[in-house]
Amino acid sequence: MSKYTKEQLLEEVEKEEVEFIHLQFTDIMGVMKNISITSEQLEKALDNEIMFDGSSIDGFVRIEESDMYLRPDLDTFRIFPWSGEHKEARFICDVYNSDGRPFEGCPRNRLKKIVNEAKEIGYTMNVGPECEFFLFHTDEKGEPSLNTHDNAGYFDLAPADLGGNARKDMIITLKKMGFNIEASHHENAPGQHEIDFEYADAITTADNIMTFKMVVRIVAQRHGLHATFMPKPKSNMAGSGMHLNISLAYLDGKNAFYDKDDKMKFKTIAYNFLGGLIKHAKAFTAITNPTVNSYKRLVPGYEAPVMIAWAEGNRSPLIRIPSKKGDSTRIELRSPDPSANPYLALAVTLKSGLDGIKDNIKPSNGIKNNLYDMKEKDLKDQGIDRLPTNLKEALIEFAKDDYMKEALGNHLYKRVIDAGIYEWNEYSKFVSTWEVSRYLRKF
């Protein structure tokens, strides 16, 4: 049940003199879309009467079935802190068909469906994301460059970290938008940053990731910078990840993973959830790492996972079990990157974990060695497989896994494959600078 009523929101908008309302939703590729209305139209929006042309949104519907409606989630109402004299606010919306049914191609609707499946067996999923991004200079035309404004490294301070002021303003703005910020710091690569916010239920976390990316870009622009969530903008340096710290809770809010009597303080369902993630990792990588560029990050040597294994503390495998236990008992999935659609990424990871619980899947033993130092034969002997090495491989694995189709539904499943194949084909036709420099004189 919403903490706001329609009447309360109408009063709030009038009291705060908000002039413009943005009705936000997310397309299949994870791009935020927006319809703006004036405050005079707010009552109509709250009555779910705002319509748009769904055929104009990539991956939504055909032109002959294009009328779609936006239903604002009242709890997502926020006034933009940067709106100045003419105040602006937003709602995050679900997309509905004209007949009143939830649109099956709406990523937020799909995540809600999987969340409800978890609730039916007594669990909710909590997620704490670690979102990394780069800050680059813009050129004289305002276009982004690959020139960063610092040469700082992990945890460096000013003056080495020249992005500190922009990051500070991002945090202040995020707090005004209702975020609880846990930590922020400079990351490994020059110009790379991370801001961590408090965990929440899956739907709230996906909403927060979309809002976070919007705020970071807007604040960066005001500092004359371009913020990018591209996984690997530059070669020979670390890429940007979006590690997901995942736990299940009982419906009363108590952590369902923690077992004080187990050696690792893990309950059986935690091991099962982990087993489900490992079983479906190859397939869900097409969702958690959805671009050609995603796979330039998933290479050895830059602390990004390559092998499908788990460990306690060790950061080289796909999944790490952090040492902090009790209410903080959780699984850290290290492969996702911030180009992923957060609604779909959380939907497929939750669905994979639920499969592990329902089928009582037991993962193999955790590894202790640094996987980057292990030989291929040793990895094979221990039954350790690797993640897909490119988008095409990931799409093949995704298409083979019937559970992914069940997770996303027919509409999204087909659209994800079509979009991925299109991107791979476009990439395959492109001749890169690397190829020219390597082959032009040689052959």
N, C-alpha and C positions, 0 to 999 in steps of 0.2 A: 504494500500500500504506500502511495506517495506521501512524502512529508509535507507537500504543498497541495493546496486546492486551487482550482481554477480562479476562484474569487480572490484568494490571497495573492496570486501572481498578477492578476489585473490591478490590484491595489498597489503592489510593489512597483510595478512598471510606471504607474501614474505618480506615485510618491517620489520615485527616483528620477522622474522625467526622462525615461528612456524613450528615444525616438525611433530606433531601428532594431528589429529583431531578426537574427540570422537562424534559419532552420537548417541545421547541419545533418548530413548523412554521409555514409561511406560507400564507395562503389566497390566492385569485386577486386580491383587492383589495389585497394587500400588508400585511394585518393579521396580526401575530404571534399564533398560537394556542398553547395549552399544555395538556399533561396532566401532572399532578404525581403522582409515586409516592414511596413510602418507599424507603429504601436496601435494605430486605429484598427489594424487587421488582426490583432493578437487574439481577440475572442474567437474569431473564425478559425485561427490556427489551433487554438485549444479545443475547439469542437471537431478537430480532425478534418477540416474542410479545405485545406490547402492542397491543390492538385499540381502535378508536374508531368512532363512528357518523359516517360521512362525509356522510350526508344532512343532518346538522345544520350543516354548514359551507357558507356561501354559495358557490354555483358549483361544488361538488364533484360529488356523484352523487345519483341518485334514491333514495327510501326503500327500493325493492325491491333495491337493490344497495349497501347502506350499509356493510357490514363492510369496514373498512380497517385497515391495520397501519402502525405507525411503525418505521422502521429508523434507529436512531441512527448518526450519523457520529461515529466514535470520536475523531477529531481535533478535534472541536468541544467536547470536555469542558472546562468551566470551573467553578470554584467562585466563587460570587458574593461579592465583597468586602464587601458590605453585610449579609450574612446574620446576623451577630452570634452569639448563643449557640447557636442552632439552625442549623447550617450547611446551605446549599442549593447545589446545582450544577445545571448544565444540559447537555443535548445538543441540537444541531440535527438534525432528522430528515428523512428522505425518506419520502414516503407511497407505500405499495404496496397493490395489490389483494389480495384474499383468495387468489387463485390464484398469488401470488408474482411477478406482473408489476409493474413500476413503474407507478404511476397516472399516466396521461397529463395529468391536470388538476393535478398537483403542479408549481408553478412552478420549484422547485429541480430536479426531474427534467428539466424542459424545457430549462433552461439547460445542464445536463450534456450533453444530447443535442447541442446546438449547439456546445458546447465540444469534444465528440468529433469533430464534423464538421470543425472547424478543425484538430484534431490529425491527422486523416487526410490533410490536405494539407500538414502540417508546421509548424503554428503553434499557439501559445497566446496568449490575450489577457490583457494586464495592464491593470488599471484603478486609477486614483487618484481617488476622489471628493472633491468639495468640498461638504460638507453645511452648509447654513445653516438657522438656526432662530430663533424669537423666544422671549423670556422675558417673561411677563406676570404681574402680581399675580393672586392669587385673592381672592374675596370672603369674607365672614364664614361662608358655607356651604362654602367650599373649592372653589367653582366658578370656572373661569377667567374673567377679565375681559379687556378690551382695554387696560387701564392698564399701561403699562410703568414701570419704576422708574429710567429714565435718559433723558437727552436727548443721549446721546453720538452720535458719527458714526464714520466709517471710521477704524480704527486708534487711536481715542481710548483714553486710559488712565484709571485711577481718579484722582480721584473722579468724573469724568464718567461713566466706565463702571462702574456699580454692579453689573453682572452678573459682574464679574471674579472674585469669590470663588466664585460658583457654577460658573463656567467652569473655574476652577482645580481644584475638587473633581471635576468631570466628567473632566478630563484624568487626574487621579490614579487615579480609578476605572477609566477605560479602560485605563490602563497595567497595572493589576492584572489586567485581563481579557485581557492579551496584546497590546494595540494598541501600535504604534509611532507616536507623535504627531509630526507634522512641524511644525505651526504652529497657532496659534489667535489670534483677534482679534475686536474689535467690528466689526460690519459697518456699512453705510451708514445704515440706519434706526435710530431709537431702539429699544432693546430687542432688536436683531438681532445674532446672533453666528455665528461660523464656527469649526469645528474640523476641521483636515485631518489625515488619517492616511495612513500609507504605502501605496503601491500594492501590489496583490497580484493573483494570478490571478482570473479572473472569478467563480468560485464562492466563493472566500474573501472577495472584496470584497463580494458580495451578502450573505453571512452577516454580514460586519462592519457593513454598513449597518444591517441589522436589529438587531444587537446595540447599535450606536451609538445608535440612536433609543430603544431601551429604557433604556439607561444614562442618557442625557441627561434623559429624562422622570423617572426615579426620583430622580436627584440634584437636579433642579430642585424636585421636590416636597418634598424634605427641606430646601430653602431657602425653603419657603413660596411657591414660584413655579410657574407652569405653562409647560412647554416645548411649543411647537407647531411642527410641520413643515408646517402649512398654507401653501400657496404665497404667498398674498396676504391676510393677515388684516386689513390696514387700507388704505384708499384713500390716494392721494397720497403714497405712499412706496414704496421699493423692496420687491419681494417676495423670497422665499427660493428660491434655485436649488440644484441639485445637479449642478454641472458635472462632466463625466466626462472625465478625462485618459486617453486610450486609446492603447495601443501593442500591436503584435504582437511576439512573440519566437519565434525558432526553438526547436525542442525541446531544444536545448542551452542555452537561456536567453539567447542573444545577441539584442540588439534587431534586429528584422527591418525596421524603418523607416529606419534610419540609413544614409546613403550619403555618405561624405566627399567624393566627386567631384561630386555634384549641387550646383547653385547654392543650393538650399534645404536641402541635406543630406538629401534624401528619396529613398528607393528607389521604383522603379516601383510596387511593391505598396502603398506608402503612399499614392501618388496614387490608385491603384485603390480602395483601401479608402475613401478620402475621397470618391471618385466614387460609390461605393455608398451611403454615408451621405446624400449630397446627393440621389441618385435616390429614395431611400425615405423622406426626411425627413418629407414630408407625412403619410405613412401611419403611421410609427412614433410620431408625435407623440401619437396616441391612447393609447399605452402609456407614453411618457416624461412625458406631461402628462395624467393620466387623469381629472381632476376638472373640474367647471364652473369652479371657482375658479382652476385652473391658467392659464386664458386671461386672467385679470385681471392676471397678471404679464407675459404676453407682449405688451406694448404699448410703443410708443416712449417714450423719456424716462427710463427707469429701468435702463438698461444690460442689459436682457434682450433676447435676439435676436428679431427679427421677420422678417427676410429670410433666404432660403436661399442663402447664399453662404459663401465662406471667405476668410481673409486671414492673413497672417503678422503677428502682433502686434496688429493691429486687433481691438478687442473688440466692434465693432458687429454683425458677421455671426453666423450660426449656429455656424460652426466657426472656431476660431483655432489657428494653429500657433505654439506657444511658441518663443521664441528659443533656449532651451537645447537643445543637441543631444547627440550621442553616445548613451550609454545612456538619456538622458532624452528622446530624440526621440519625440514623441507628437502626437496630435491632441486638442484640447480641444473637446468637444461641449458647447455652452453652454445648450441649451434645457431639458434635463431638470430636474424639480423633485422635492423630497423626498417628495411624496405618491405617487410612482411605486413600483410593486412592483419592487424592484431586480433580482430574478431575471428577470422578463420584460423589463425595460428593457435589461439587458445581453444577453439573448437576441436581441432584435430588432435592436439596434445591431450586434452581432457578425454576425448573419445578413446584414444589409444590407452590411456591409463585405466579407464573403466573396463576396457576389454581385458586388461591384465587382471583386474579384480574379479570380474565375472568368470573368467576361465582359469583363475588361480595360477597364473603364469609366474614361474619362479625364475628370476634372472640368474645367469651364471655368476660365479664368484667375482667380487670386485678385484680390480688389478692394483698393484702397488708400484709397479715400475713406470717410468716415464715412457709413454707409448712412442714418442718421437725417436727414442733411442733403441727401440726393439726392432729386430730383424723381421723381414716378411715371413720367414719360416716359423719363427716363434709366435708371431701373431696368429698365423694359420693354425698352429698346433693348439693354441688356446681358444680357437673358435671365434676370434675377434675379426669382425668384418669392418669394412670402411663405408663411410658416407658416400653418396654419389659425387662424382668429380665434376659434373657439369649439369646444366639445367636439363639437357636432353635425357641423361641417365636418370635424373630425379623424376621426370615426367613419366618415363617408362615404369619406374617402381611405383609411382603414384597410381598409374592406370591399372597395374596388376593387383593392387590391394583393394579388395571389395569393401573392406572396413572404411576406407577413405570415402568411397562412394556413399556408404551409409552415413558417414559423419557429415558430409556436405550436402547430400541430396542430389538428385539427378541434374537439376538446373546448374548449380554451382560447380558440380563435378565436371560437367561437360565444358562449361565456360572457362574454368581454370586450365583444362587441357588445351582447349583451342587457343587461349591467350598465350600459354607457354610455348606451344608449337610455333605460333606466329613469331614470337620474340626470337626463338632459336633460329628459325629460318632467316629472319632479317639479319641476325648476327652472323650467320654462316656466309651470307653474301658480302659482308663488309671486309674490305682489305685494310688492315691496321697499319699504323706507322711501324710497328715492330716487324711485320712481315716484309715491308718494303726495305727497311734497313738491313734485314737479315738475308734477303734473297735477291734483291735487284741486281747486285754486282756479282753474286755467286753463280747464278745460272744464266 
